[in-house]
Amino acid sequence: MKGVRQGSRTDPAGRIRDVAVAKLADPHLTPLEAAWLRRRAGGRSGPPHL
């Protein structure tokens, strides 16, 4: 995610959280994948409330 933020003029963190919420609704997501996604979606402000 660091690369995405460096290549963008605006901070995409809000959209990343939106995508994470949508992906977490996937019934085929494993618990390990969900945990990884929650950590990555947290950004600089800490873990999101997903």
MDTraj code that builds the backbone (N, CA, C; nanometers):
import mdtraj as md
import numpy as np

residues = "MET LYS GLY VAL ARG GLN GLY SER ARG THR ASP PRO ALA GLY ARG ILE ARG ASP VAL ALA VAL ALA LYS LEU ALA ASP PRO HIS LEU THR PRO LEU GLU ALA ALA TRP LEU ARG ARG ARG ALA GLY GLY ARG SER GLY PRO PRO HIS LEU".split()
xyz = np.array([
    [0.0813, -0.1196, 0.0000],
    [0.0000, 0.0000, 0.0000],
    [0.0856, 0.1260, 0.0000],
    [0.2051, 0.1132, 0.0492],
    [0.2918, 0.2296, 0.0509],
    [0.3132, 0.2826, -0.0904],
    [0.3323, 0.1948, -0.1866],
    [0.3528, 0.2363, -0.3244],
    [0.2325, 0.3102, -0.3811],
    [0.1137, 0.2657, -0.3468],
    [-0.0083, 0.3316, -0.3946],
    [-0.0142, 0.4743, -0.3412],
    [0.0153, 0.4924, -0.2163],
    [0.0089, 0.6252, -0.1558],
    [0.1142, 0.7181, -0.2132],
    [0.2317, 0.6658, -0.2433],
    [0.3374, 0.7506, -0.2987],
    [0.3054, 0.7931, -0.4410],
    [0.2330, 0.7118, -0.5154],
    [0.2033, 0.7428, -0.6542],
    [0.0736, 0.8201, -0.6736],
    [0.0120, 0.8632, -0.5655],
    [-0.1165, 0.9310, -0.5731],
    [-0.1063, 1.0712, -0.5141],
    [-0.1754, 1.1653, -0.5753],
    [-0.1757, 1.3018, -0.5213],
    [-0.2672, 1.3148, -0.4003],
    [-0.3645, 1.2247, -0.3912],
    [-0.4536, 1.2236, -0.2760],
    [-0.4359, 1.0922, -0.2019],
    [-0.4717, 1.0906, -0.0768],
    [-0.4580, 0.9701, 0.0041],
    [-0.5735, 0.8751, -0.0276],
    [-0.5462, 0.7569, -0.0822],
    [-0.6519, 0.6629, -0.1189],
    [-0.7038, 0.5802, -0.0011],
    [-0.6640, 0.6120, 0.1214],
    [-0.6991, 0.5293, 0.2370],
    [-0.8494, 0.5089, 0.2498],
    [-0.9297, 0.6096, 0.2257],
    [-1.0744, 0.5942, 0.2358],
    [-1.1285, 0.4923, 0.1379],
    [-1.0803, 0.4947, 0.0168],
    [-1.1248, 0.3975, -0.0842],
    [-1.0737, 0.2581, -0.0509],
    [-0.9528, 0.2505, 0.0035],
    [-0.8976, 0.1207, 0.0413],
    [-0.9862, 0.0576, 0.1489],
    [-1.0320, 0.1381, 0.2425],
    [-1.1225, 0.0857, 0.3460],
    [-1.2536, 0.0385, 0.2840],
    [-1.3073, 0.1121, 0.1871],
    [-1.4309, 0.0716, 0.1198],
    [-1.4140, -0.0642, 0.0517],
    [-1.3021, -0.0811, -0.0156],
    [-1.2749, -0.2064, -0.0848],
    [-1.2574, -0.3199, 0.0166],
    [-1.1901, -0.2909, 0.1270],
    [-1.1699, -0.3927, 0.2304],
    [-1.3041, -0.4392, 0.2874],
    [-1.3936, -0.3459, 0.3138],
    [-1.5258, -0.3812, 0.3661],
    [-1.5987, -0.4713, 0.2663],
    [-1.5928, -0.4365, 0.1393],
    [-1.6586, -0.5176, 0.0367],
    [-1.5963, -0.6573, 0.0302],
    [-1.4657, -0.6649, 0.0340],
    [-1.3978, -0.7938, 0.0251],
    [-1.4243, -0.8786, 0.1487],
    [-1.4354, -0.8168, 0.2658],
    [-1.4616, -0.8919, 0.3881],
    [-1.5996, -0.9581, 0.3868],
    [-1.6873, -0.9139, 0.2994],
    [-1.8193, -0.9755, 0.2854],
    [-1.8135, -1.1037, 0.2008],
    [-1.7001, -1.1316, 0.1396],
    [-1.6833, -1.2500, 0.0556],
    [-1.6861, -1.3756, 0.1437],
    [-1.7819, -1.4648, 0.1228],
    [-1.7916, -1.5842, 0.2075],
    [-1.6759, -1.6826, 0.1872],
    [-1.5981, -1.6643, 0.0822],
    [-1.4865, -1.7548, 0.0548],
    [-1.3542, -1.7037, 0.1118],
    [-1.3562, -1.5898, 0.1765],
    [-1.2360, -1.5330, 0.2365],
    [-1.1994, -1.6157, 0.3597],
    [-1.0741, -1.6556, 0.3689],
    [-1.0318, -1.7341, 0.4856],
    [-1.0074, -1.6400, 0.6036],
    [-1.0092, -1.6912, 0.7255],
    [-0.9801, -1.6072, 0.8418],
    [-0.8424, -1.5409, 0.8332],
    [-0.7449, -1.6114, 0.7797],
    [-0.6109, -1.5547, 0.7642],
    [-0.6118, -1.4375, 0.6659],
    [-0.6814, -1.4549, 0.5542],
    [-0.6928, -1.3466, 0.4564],
    [-0.7668, -1.2262, 0.5156],
    [-0.8720, -1.2525, 0.5903],
    [-0.9488, -1.1443, 0.6517],
    [-0.8626, -1.0661, 0.7505],
    [-0.7829, -1.1365, 0.8304],
    [-0.6949, -1.0700, 0.9272],
    [-0.5919, -0.9835, 0.8546],
    [-0.5338, -1.0355, 0.7460],
    [-0.4359, -0.9597, 0.6679],
    [-0.5004, -0.8329, 0.6117],
    [-0.6203, -0.8496, 0.5570],
    [-0.6912, -0.7381, 0.4963],
    [-0.7243, -0.6305, 0.5998],
    [-0.7689, -0.6718, 0.7176],
    [-0.7991, -0.5752, 0.8238],
    [-0.6741, -0.4969, 0.8647],
    [-0.5603, -0.5657, 0.8756],
    [-0.4350, -0.4960, 0.9113],
    [-0.3960, -0.3960, 0.8033],
    [-0.4027, -0.4365, 0.6773],
    [-0.3611, -0.3500, 0.5673],
    [-0.4552, -0.2323, 0.5478],
    [-0.5823, -0.2505, 0.5740],
    [-0.6814, -0.1449, 0.5532],
    [-0.6735, -0.0380, 0.6613],
    [-0.6009, -0.0670, 0.7692],
    [-0.5933, 0.0267, 0.8805],
    [-0.5235, 0.1565, 0.8473],
    [-0.4291, 0.1547, 0.7574],
    [-0.3566, 0.2766, 0.7224],
    [-0.2817, 0.3340, 0.8404],
    [-0.2561, 0.4611, 0.8356],
    [-0.1787, 0.5287, 0.9399],
    [-0.2597, 0.5571, 1.0654],
    [-0.3900, 0.5604, 1.0525],
    [-0.4750, 0.6002, 1.1646],
    [-0.5130, 0.4838, 1.2547],
    [-0.4560, 0.3656, 1.2327],
    [-0.4884, 0.2519, 1.3159],
    [-0.5890, 0.1608, 1.2482],
    [-0.6237, 0.0523, 1.3143],
    [-0.7128, -0.0447, 1.2522],
    [-0.8523, 0.0110, 1.2300],
    [-0.9124, -0.0189, 1.1159],
    [-1.0481, 0.0275, 1.0909],
    [-1.1481, -0.0557, 1.1698],
    [-1.2643, -0.0066, 1.1861],
    [-1.3706, -0.0805, 1.2531],
    [-1.4488, -0.1567, 1.1489],
    [-1.3896, -0.2702, 1.1025],
    [-1.4512, -0.3499, 0.9951],
    [-1.5233, -0.4678, 1.0527],
])
top = md.Topology()
chain = top.add_chain()
for i, resn in enumerate(residues, 1):
    res = top.add_residue(resn, chain, resSeq=i)
    for name in ("N", "CA", "C"):
        top.add_atom(name, md.element.get_by_symbol(name[0]), res)
traj = md.Trajectory(xyz[None], top)
